[in-house]
Amino acid sequence: DGSMSRRSAIDSVAPRSNRAAKAILQHLNDQSCVLGSIALAIEEVARLLRTLICLEVGNGRGEAL
């Protein structure tokens, strides 16, 4: 009947879609690692800028605002 052919069609597509889903998840995971690194770099730059601003303002100690 029709349900058997539909099921075999789903079974034949499932492994490919599963591989695609895994590839997409891996890609997103890699992207999140990159974004995490960028976020850390931005935080470091912001910290340095705060220190420079403190020095520029003239408190002389370079304490973070």
Secondary structure by P-SEA (a helix, b strand, c coil): caaaaaaaaaaaaaaaaaaaaaaaaaaaaaaaaaaaaaaaaaaaaaaaaaaaaaaaacccccccc
